Amino acid sequence: MLAQERYSIIMEMLELNKIVKVPELCEKFNVSIETVRRDLEFLEQEGKLKRVYGGAVLQSKSGAEPSYNTRSTKNAKEKIMIGKKTAELISDGETLMIDLGTTTLEVARHLKNKKNLTIITNCLTIAQELVNVPTFRVILPGGILRPNELALSGFISEQFMKEFNVDKTIIGVGGITKDTGITDYHLEETRVRKIMIENGKQIIAVADHSKFGIKALVKVCSIRDVDTIVTNDKLNKKIAQEYIEEGIKVIGYKN
């Protein structure tokens, strides 16, 4: 069994029981104590669990969003590759809604060789990244501006976004599981995100491997509301296959 498959099973056990013990994992996977300890150490570094004596407990992060600086540096190379692969799905002349986030920002950075795009975004950082591309039209809503994220939300943003229909909506992900779907942390921004999803013909979710198996505070949408997931090659094929079986196109996973 590959390490990524063990990671997925460990997280499923934690979601169910809130605790796992080293001996039971050794028996379940038929591996050594050292292998299990390495698995738990890796998952702890990913922020998914907390190691305790003899095992690990679920790291509760559903209500606490990691800081912007933390998210911007974590899995940076993976996010760059996701940005590149997502940009390849965009055609000249299309209309887009782009959600806030460190991964969606990488998507924006890779769009600059496109032509005649109309981009509607509630993220000032993304708008600044794209506003000087000569053939682009960048549209921002009003609303309440959140520090650090530089994201707009609230009633004004929600009403504004309802006025547009676009070819593709690109959304960031706080967490993603097959049963819960896509989740995130900030209630007001999630409301804006839901409108973006409703008004996009095609929905593209961008999520590096660390977001799989995580459940954040607020549900954004069902997994079946998503057409495409763009991820990176640290996501195991078996996990990707679970989403493919739901009719979702998954790009970038390890074959």
N, C-alpha and C positions, 0 to 999 in steps of 0.2 A: 504494500500500500504506500502510495506517495505521501510525502509530508503534508501537502496541501489538503489531501483527503482527510488525514488525521486532524488537521486544524478544524476543518468543517465539522467533523463528528464531535470533537471536543466542545466546540461552541454550541452545537445542538444539545449536548448533554448538559452544559451549563445553563442554557435557556430553560431547560426542563427542571433541573434539580438545584440550580444555583451553586453547586459545588461538585468538583470532581476530585478523586483521589488517585495518587500515583499508582498504587498496586492494581486498581481496577482498570486503569488505562493500559498498563503493561499486559494484563491478561487479555483485554479486548483487542489490542493491536498485535499481540504476540511480539513485543519489542522489549528492549532492555530499559531499565530505570533511567539510564543516561539519555536514551532517545526521548523518553517522555519528558524528562526535565528540560531537554533542549527545546522540545515543542512548546512547553509551557513558558519557557523563557522568551521564545520568539513571540508568542501571543501576548505576553505581558508588554514587550517592547512595542507591539502594535496597539497597545491600549485596550485590548479586548478582555483581559482578565487580570486578576491580582494573585500572585503566588502566595500561598500560606504553607505552614508546616504540613507536609504530607500530601499536598495537592494544590488546588487553586479554587478561587471563588469568582463569580461573575463580577466584572468591573462595571458598576452602574454608571452609565454616562448618558442615559436617556434625557436628562434635563440639563446637562452642562455641555455647552458647545465649546470645543477647543478654541483657543485664541486664534485670531487671524494670522499672527506671526508664526504660531505653531503649525497651522495648516498650510501656510505658504511654503514652508521649508520641508514638510514631511512628504516623502515620495515625490520629490520635485522632478526627477528624471522621468518617472512614470507619467506624471501629469503632462509633461512636455510631449511625450509620445501620444498620449490620449488626445491632446490638442491637435496634433498633426493629423492623426487618423480621422478625427471628427471633421476637420476642415476639408478633408477629401470628399466628404459626403455633401458638401455645399456647392451649388452651381451658381455661375454668374447670373445676376438679375433676380435672385431670390429675395424674399422677405423673411426676416428672422426675428424671433424673440430670444434673447439670451439672458438667462438667469444670473444672479450674482454668484460668486464663488471663486476659489483659487484655481480650480480645474477649468471652469468656463472661461476664466481670464486667459488661460493658455490656448483655448480654442480661438478666442478673439485675436490673439497674437499671430495665429497661423492663417488668418483669413485675409491678410493684407495683399495677397497676390490675386484675389478675386476682383471682379468688376461689377459695378452697379448693384451693390447690395443695399437693402434697407434694413437697418438694425434697430430694434426697439429693445431697450434694456433698462432695468431699474438699478443698475450699478454704475456709479460715476467713474470708477476705475476702468471699466470696460469701454465706456463712452470716450474717455480720454485716450485710450489705446487706439481707437478706430476713427476718431473725428477728423483726423488730418489726411485720411486716405481720399484722394481726389474724387473718385466716383461713388463714394459711400454717402448715404444719408443716415444720420444717427438721430434717434428720437428718444427723449427722456420724459418720464412722467414727473409730476410734482409729488409731494408727500413728505413724510418724516424721514430725515436723514440720520442713519445710524453711524456713530463714530467708528473708526477703524475699518469697518466693512465698506463704508461709503455707499450704503444701499438705501434705496427709497422704498417706503412701504406706507401702509395706512389707507384710509378711505379714499383719498385723492388718487393715490396710485392705482387702487383697485378699479375705480370708476374709469380712469384713463385707459387701462389695459383692456377693458371690455370693448373699447371702440375699434379694436384692430383684429384682423384675421391674417394669419401668416402661413407661409409654406412650411416652415420648420420652427419648432421650439426646442431650445437646448437648455436642459435643466441640470443643475448640480445635485449632489446626493449627500445627505448626512449619514444615512444608513440605508441598507437594502437587504430584504429577506424575501423569500418566495411567498411566504404566507402573509406578511404584513404589507409588503410592497415597498415603496420609497417613503422614507421618513426624513424629517429634519428637525431643527432645534427652535427656530424663531417663529412664533405664532403668526405675527403680522406679515412677515415675508412669505410664509407658507400660503397665506390667502392670495397674495399676488401671484405666486407660483402656480396655484391651482387654476387661476384665470388664464395664465399663459398656456397651460396644458389644454384647457378647453378650447382655446382659440387657435391652436396650431394643427395643421393638417397632418404633420408627422412629428412625433415626439422622440427626441434623442436624449437619453440620460448618459451623463459622463461620470464614471465612478472608478477609482483605482481599487485594487484588490482588497485594501484594508477596510473598505466600506461594506463589504459583503458579510452578512451575519450580524450586523449592527442594527439595533432598533433605537432611533432617536425619539424625541418627545412627541412630535406631531406627525400624523400621517399626511403625506402629500397626495399620493394616488396609489391605486392598485397596480401591481406589476403588469397587468393586462392593458393598462392605459398607455404603456410605453411600446414604441415600435422598434427602437434600436437601443442597445446598451454598448457604449464604447468603454473598454477597460484596458488593462495591460497584461503582459505575459506572465505575471506572478499569480494570476487567477487560474486555478487548475481547470482542465477540460471538463471534469466531472461536475464541478459546480456550474460552469457555464452551460452545460448540457441541460441542467434543470430549468434554466430560463429559456433555452432554445425550444424545449418541449412545450413551453407555454406559447409558442408562436413568435417569440422575440428574436430578432437578429442580434447576435452578440459578436462584437468585433474586438480583436486584439488579445484574446485569451491565449493561453498556452495550448497548442495542439499536441 
